[in-house]
Amino acid sequence: MRKRLAILGSTGSIGTQTLEVIGKNPGLFEVIALTANNNVHLLADQIRQFRPEVAVIGNEDKYSTLKELLPESPSRLMPVPKPLKLLPEWMALTW
């Protein structure tokens, strides 16, 4: 059984290093959520590679760009205010 992981700050140095390890061990880990604040292009690349259930962009001004970069993404894309409201419900479903 693979470990289900949410990577907060996936575009930062620790987040990218964590995803590098996950990418080398796909049988051990499943990325279920990615979050980033501003780096929308790197986040889009990570979403394409890891296909999380949920992806969150912290900067609401970048949300439309993220949706344009991933028009047919199976991941649920959200700006920050909405996921913060849904977090308790989402955690209950996934944990």
Backbone as numpy.savetxt, mean C-alpha at the origin, in Angstrom:
# Nx Ny Nz CAx CAy CAz Cx Cy Cz
1.69 -21.08 5.49 0.84 -19.90 5.49 1.73 -18.66 5.49
1.43 -17.75 4.55 2.23 -16.53 4.44 1.80 -15.51 5.49
2.76 -14.75 5.99 2.49 -13.64 6.91 1.90 -12.48 6.12
0.82 -11.92 6.61 0.17 -10.77 5.97 0.73 -9.50 6.59
1.25 -8.60 5.77 1.92 -7.41 6.26 1.34 -6.13 5.68
1.27 -5.11 6.53 0.96 -3.75 6.11 2.25 -2.95 6.25
2.67 -2.32 5.19 3.91 -1.55 5.19 3.56 -0.07 5.25
3.80 0.54 6.39 3.53 1.97 6.57 4.79 2.73 6.19
4.63 3.71 5.31 5.80 4.44 4.83 6.59 3.61 3.83
5.89 2.98 2.91 6.53 2.04 1.98 7.53 2.68 1.03
7.46 3.98 0.82 8.38 4.63 -0.11 9.61 5.20 0.58
9.65 5.14 1.89 10.83 5.61 2.63 11.91 4.55 2.64
13.04 4.87 3.24 14.19 3.95 3.19 13.89 2.61 3.88
13.28 2.63 5.04 12.97 1.38 5.73 11.88 0.61 4.97
10.88 1.33 4.48 9.81 0.68 3.72 10.32 0.01 2.45
11.19 0.70 1.70 11.71 0.11 0.46 12.61 -1.08 0.76
13.38 -1.00 1.84 14.24 -2.15 2.21 13.38 -3.34 2.65
12.31 -3.06 3.37 11.40 -4.13 3.79 10.77 -4.80 2.57
10.33 -4.00 1.61 9.72 -4.56 0.41 10.74 -5.34 -0.43
11.99 -4.94 -0.38 13.03 -5.69 -1.07 13.16 -7.09 -0.48
13.14 -7.19 0.84 13.20 -8.50 1.50 11.96 -9.33 1.17
10.80 -8.69 1.21 9.55 -9.39 0.88 9.59 -9.89 -0.56
10.08 -9.05 -1.47 10.17 -9.44 -2.87 11.06 -10.64 -3.11
12.05 -10.82 -2.27 12.96 -11.97 -2.38 12.40 -13.21 -1.70
11.31 -13.06 -0.97 10.71 -14.17 -0.22 9.19 -14.19 -0.40
8.71 -14.27 -1.63 7.27 -14.18 -1.87 6.47 -15.31 -1.25
7.09 -16.43 -0.99 6.37 -17.55 -0.37 6.14 -17.36 1.12
6.83 -16.40 1.71 6.72 -16.18 3.15 5.80 -15.02 3.53
5.65 -14.04 2.63 4.94 -12.81 2.97 3.92 -12.42 1.92
2.86 -11.78 2.39 1.84 -11.19 1.52 1.64 -9.74 1.96
1.81 -8.81 1.07 1.59 -7.40 1.38 0.11 -7.10 1.21
-0.54 -6.72 2.30 -1.98 -6.43 2.23 -2.27 -4.94 2.20
-1.29 -4.11 2.62 -1.50 -2.67 2.61 -0.17 -1.94 2.45
-0.21 -0.87 1.67 0.94 0.02 1.50 0.48 1.44 1.78
1.33 2.22 2.45 1.03 3.63 2.65 2.25 4.47 2.31
1.99 5.66 1.81 3.05 6.62 1.51 2.46 8.01 1.68
3.32 8.99 1.85 2.83 10.35 2.02 2.81 11.12 0.70
3.96 11.19 0.00 4.06 12.03 -1.19 4.55 11.33 -2.45
5.34 10.30 -2.33 6.00 9.70 -3.48 5.04 8.81 -4.26
4.15 9.43 -4.98 3.06 8.74 -5.65 3.57 7.80 -6.76
4.63 8.17 -7.45 5.12 7.32 -8.54 5.75 6.03 -8.01
6.53 6.13 -6.94 7.10 4.92 -6.34 5.99 4.07 -5.73
5.03 4.69 -5.08 3.91 3.93 -4.52 3.17 3.18 -5.62
2.94 3.82 -6.75 2.27 3.15 -7.88 3.07 1.94 -8.35
4.39 2.08 -8.44 5.24 0.94 -8.82 5.11 -0.19 -7.80
5.10 0.15 -6.52 4.98 -0.86 -5.48 3.62 -1.56 -5.53
2.59 -0.81 -5.81 1.25 -1.40 -5.93 1.21 -2.39 -7.09
1.81 -2.02 -8.21 1.86 -2.92 -9.36 2.62 -4.21 -9.02
3.69 -4.09 -8.26 4.51 -5.26 -7.95 3.86 -6.15 -6.89
3.36 -5.55 -5.79 2.91 -6.34 -4.65 1.40 -6.55 -4.58
0.64 -5.79 -5.33 -0.82 -5.93 -5.41 -1.49 -6.03 -4.04
-1.32 -5.00 -3.21 -1.96 -5.03 -1.89 -3.48 -4.86 -2.01
-4.18 -5.26 -0.96 -5.63 -5.06 -0.93 -5.96 -3.57 -0.85
-5.12 -2.83 -0.11 -5.36 -1.41 0.14 -4.07 -0.64 -0.05
-4.17 0.55 -0.64 -3.03 1.46 -0.75 -3.52 2.86 -0.39
-2.73 3.55 0.44 -3.13 4.85 0.95 -2.06 5.88 0.63
-2.49 7.02 0.10 -1.59 8.14 -0.14 -1.94 9.22 0.89
-0.94 9.67 1.64 -1.16 10.62 2.71 -1.48 12.03 2.24
-0.91 12.41 1.12 -1.13 13.74 0.57 -2.35 13.69 -0.35
-3.45 14.25 0.11 -4.69 14.19 -0.68 -4.54 14.78 -2.08
-3.64 15.74 -2.24 -3.42 16.35 -3.55 -2.84 15.36 -4.56
-2.24 14.28 -4.08 -1.63 13.28 -4.96 -2.58 12.11 -5.28
-3.72 12.08 -4.62 -4.66 10.98 -4.81 -5.12 10.84 -6.26
-5.45 11.94 -6.91 -5.91 11.86 -8.30 -4.80 11.35 -9.21
-3.57 11.74 -8.93 -2.43 11.25 -9.72 -2.29 9.74 -9.55
-2.43 9.25 -8.32 -2.33 7.82 -8.06 -3.41 7.06 -8.84
-4.63 7.57 -8.83 -5.71 6.92 -9.58 -5.44 6.94 -11.09
-4.85 8.03 -11.58 -4.51 8.11 -13.01 -3.41 7.12 -13.37
-2.45 6.93 -12.47 -1.35 6.00 -12.73 -1.80 4.54 -12.69
-2.90 4.28 -11.96 -3.38 2.91 -11.77 -4.88 2.81 -12.09
-5.26 3.09 -13.33 -6.70 3.15 -13.65 -7.46 1.85 -13.45
-6.79 0.72 -13.57 -7.48 -0.56 -13.44 -6.89 -1.42 -12.34
-6.36 -0.78 -11.32 -5.74 -1.51 -10.22 -6.78 -2.28 -9.41
-6.47 -3.54 -9.06 -7.38 -4.28 -8.18 -7.27 -3.81 -6.73
-6.24 -3.04 -6.42 -6.06 -2.54 -5.05 -7.06 -1.42 -4.77
-7.50 -1.36 -3.54 -8.39 -0.27 -3.11 -7.51 0.94 -2.80
-7.65 2.00 -3.58 -6.83 3.20 -3.44 -7.61 4.25 -2.66
-6.93 4.85 -1.64 -7.62 5.82 -0.81 -6.69 6.96 -0.39
-7.25 8.16 -0.23 -6.50 9.23 0.41 -6.62 9.05 1.92
-5.84 9.76 2.70 -5.78 9.54 4.15 -7.10 9.68 4.92
-7.87 10.73 4.79 -9.04 10.86 5.67 -9.99 9.67 5.65
-10.27 9.12 4.47 -11.20 7.99 4.40 -10.64 6.75 5.10
-9.38 6.34 4.85 -8.90 5.13 5.53 -8.83 5.27 7.04
-8.56 6.46 7.54 -8.51 6.62 8.99 -9.87 6.33 9.60
-10.92 6.71 8.92 -12.27 6.43 9.41 -12.60 4.94 9.30
-12.08 4.28 8.28 -12.39 2.87 8.04 -11.44 1.91 8.75
-10.38 2.41 9.35 -9.35 1.55 9.92 -9.90 0.51 10.89
-10.73 0.88 11.88 -11.22 -0.14 12.80 -12.00 -1.25 12.08
-12.84 -0.88 11.13 -13.63 -1.87 10.38 -12.71 -2.76 9.54
-11.75 -2.16 8.87 -10.83 -2.91 8.01 -9.98 -3.87 8.82
-9.47 -3.41 9.97 -8.64 -4.27 10.80 -9.43 -5.46 11.30
-10.67 -5.26 11.64 -11.51 -6.36 12.12 -11.69 -7.42 11.04
-11.71 -7.00 9.78 -11.89 -7.95 8.69 -10.61 -8.68 8.31
-9.46 -8.05 8.52 -8.22 -8.62 8.00 -7.35 -9.29 9.06
-7.58 -9.00 10.32 -6.68 -9.57 11.35 -7.32 -10.75 12.00
